[in-house]
């Protein structure tokens, strides 16, 4: 598991108030009962932690924890190339 994935899992677990070990890449945000405010707070925590910008349009496309992990990894990779 990458450091990005570990970090995202930690942030999502905290935002959803669930045990980190209960999350997988396939866990849906709907299953976690995260409303839009929870998702925004989670995204802000991710952006701050990884020093990336995900962009608001992208936030509404996240359906699973894996979607979040993949988006953050792409942003981290793009930032490293810049």
N, C-alpha and C positions, 0 to 999 in steps of 0.2 A: 504494500500500500504506500502510495507516495505521500510526501509531506503535505501537499495540497489537499489530497483526499482526507487525510487525518484531520487537518485543520478545518476543512469544510464540515466534516462529520461532527466535530466538536461544537462548532458554531450553530449548526442546525439543531443538534441535540439540545443545546442550551436554549435556543429560541423556542423550540417546540416543547421544552420541559419533559424530555424523555431520556432514557439511558442511551448513551452513545452506542453501546454494543447492540442495541435493538435496531439500529439503522443499517440499511444496505443501499447500494446504488439504485436499486429498484423501488425503494420506499417512496411512495408518492407524498407530495406535500399535502394533498387532500387527506390521505390516511393520517397525517400528523395533525390534522385539523388546524392548519396554519391559515389564518385569514390574511387579507392583503396587508394589514399593518404589520403582522408578524413577519411576512415575507420581506417587506421593505426594511424592517429593523435587521433582519438576518442579512439581507444584501448589503446594508450599510456596514455591518460588522465584518462581513467578508471583504468588502472594499478596503476598509481600514486595516484589517489584519494583513492582507496581501498587497496593499498599496496598488490596487488596480481600480479601474472604473468599468463597471459592467454595462451601464446605460439602461435607462428606464424601459425602453421598448423590449429589451431582452428579458427583463425581470418577469414579465407577464407570460413568457414562453416556458418558464421552468415548470415542469410537471413532477419530476423525480429528483431525488438527491443526486443521482448521477448526472442529471442535466446541469445542476449547479456546479458540481465538481468539474465537469467538462468545460463549462464556460469560464470558470476561474482559471483552469489550467491553460486554456487558450489565451486569456488575458495576461497571465504571468509570462507565458512564452513570448507573446508579442512585446511585452514590456522589456524583456531581456534582450530582444533583437533590436530594440530602438536605441 
